[in-house]
Amino acid sequence: MINVTKIKKDFPIFTFNPELIYLDSTATSLKPQLVIDKLNTYYQEYSANIYRGIYDISEKATEEFEKTREAVASFIHSYLSDEIIFTRNTTESINLIMYTLGDKIISKNDEIAVSIMEHHSNFVPWQVLAQRKSATLSIIDIDNNGQLVDISKTVTKKTKILSLTYISNVLGTINPIKKIIQQAKQINPEIIVIIDAAQAVPHIKVDVQDLNCDFLVFSSHKMLGPTGVGVLWGRKELLEHMNPFLYGGEMIETVSTKQTTYKTTPQKFEAGTPHIAGIIALREAIEYINAIGLKHIYLHEQTLVNYAIHFLEDSFKKKIQIFGPREMRSGIISFTLDKIHPHDIAQLLNDDHIAVRAGNHCAMPLHTRLHITASIRASFYLYNTTHDIDMLVKSLHKAIKIIG
């Protein structure tokens, strides 16, 4: 069981904003004091660049930086820490794969498959690549419950890349990724499978070996860590054959006036000075999550989302439309209410110190598929309680009265 009262004491934002009801962890999570302290410790005690200094504080920074790489590898069950590449965010990780691998393997009349539920970060890059290469972008649809239809209707022997979200940032759908990957590789054993796990890694156990994916990407800021840090995991044999994404410092092996050679992965993909403090502090976030346990976090979120769905439907009857499945979903609820624009509702909720997201949530194709332009999204994490949901419902009633 999770002791939310105790947990909330670890998050200083609740001290500065005691009335805050934060229901937007899908956009970004709050940060515990341990993570903030780790950032400050780097800047105060050993604020030096990594790898390049033959002096104590630089060596300390390098050691701390590489410890995070090892912690991330362990967290997602990668056998090799060299398979962990640090980027700025999930978006950059996907673009890195698109430019360095996609450009190599996609030709005219090839196929790239994504789903209709993808975040723009996992939709637009593949759309652009398909257009540039005169390839086909195939879209996997959803059923009326917000779950993916059989991929065999979309993925073919000509599909070279399949890029899917593990958990929809709108529907909350937890896709059966392992089963999908097995099916895709039966259709085409050479297919490259990329998993956007930005909404999964903070909430459920992710094991890249068990999934048998080829690449997996996620962001620090959605899992209690700092902003500006992304993670790309890829099979080493694939990474070694990919070209660098950016060129510059630290990824260089040798440079002459006629030729340049590059380091091996991961440094090959980490040009320039990274967000050293943020990457070091990510390890604190991982340790915090591990101490609580992903199983406990998941069960806590299931309690909240089930409570919220039933309370919302009981309270608003036919006035509310909740999107996504009732089972196999994460702690994300997107809905529309009584034909009121989501932005108006979000503004009125803000007056009661309730933070939700309103809009298309960087998933316009999905909203078009749902025949809506925008939705309200409430998302839960380890610092939320059923009381937060009670206050959400109370504030929604008030909003209807004000607008109606």
C-alpha positions, 0 to 999 in steps of 0.5 A: 500500500502507498502512504500518500500523506507521507509521500506528499511530504517528499514533494515541496510543491505541496508546501508552497501550494498546499491547496494544489490538486495536481491531475496532470502527471501525464504532461509532467510529473512533480519532483521530490525533494531528493531529486531537487537536492541532487541537482543542487548538489551537482551545481554546488559541489562538483559542477564540472564537465564530464569525461574531459577533466583530469581533476577530481570534480570532473571525475566525480561528475563523470562517475555520477553521470555513468551511474545513472546510465547503469541505473537506467539500464537496470530499470528497464532490464537492458543487459548493457549500459552501452545501449542507453543513450541520453537525449533531451526528451522522448521526441528527440529520441524518436527523431534520432531513430528516424534520421539515423536509421529510418533514412537508411532503411526506408525506400520508395514503396516501403511501409511504416506503421504507426497507430491512430493513438500516437502522440505527435512525437511518434506520428509526425516524424514517420509521416515526414519520413514517408513523404520524403522517401515516397513510402507509405504511412500505414495507420493502425486503427482503434475499436470502439473501446479505444483498443488497437485493432488486429495489426495484421490488417495494417502490418505487412511484409513490406512494413519495415518500421512499426512505431507504437505507444505503450500507453496512450496519453489520451485513452490510457489504453495499455497496449499488449505490446509484447503480443503485438511485437510477436505478431509483427515479427511473425509477419516480417522477421526483419521489421524494426519495432520502436516503442514510445514508453513515455507513459509506461516507464513511470507506472508499470514494469518495462523489460526490453528483453521480455518485450523483444522490441528493437528500440524503446524511448521515454523521458525523465520528467514524466517519472519524477526526474528533471526536464530536459532529459530523454532516454533512448534504448536500442539494441547495440548491434543496431546502434553500431550500424547507425550514423551519428545524429549530431556532430561535435564534441565528445562523440569524436574519436579522431579529426584531421583535415581530411577525415573524422572518425567517431566513438562507439555507442553511446558516446557516438550519439551524445554530442556536446555537453548534455544536461549533466545535472538532470541526468545525474538527478534522474538516478534519484528519481529511479531510486525513489520509484524503486523504493516505493515499487512499480507494482504498488504504484500501478495498483494505487493508480488502478484504485484511483482510475476505477474510482474516478470513472465510476464517480464521474459516470454516476455523477454526470450520467449522459452528460459525460463521455469518457474515452478509452477502455474500462480494463487494461488502462492506466491512470489517465481519464480523458472526457468531454462534459455536457458540450462545454468546451474543455478549455472553459472547464479547465479554467474554472477548475483552476479557480479551485486549484485543480490542475487538469489538461485541456486540448488535443494533448498532442494527438490530433489524429486521435481526436479526429478519430473520436469526432471531437476537437478537444478533451479534458484529461485528468491523470493520476500518480503516486501523490494523488488520492480519492479525495482529489477525485472528490474535489474534481467532481465537486468542481465540475458540478460547479463549473456546469452551474456557472457555464449553464 
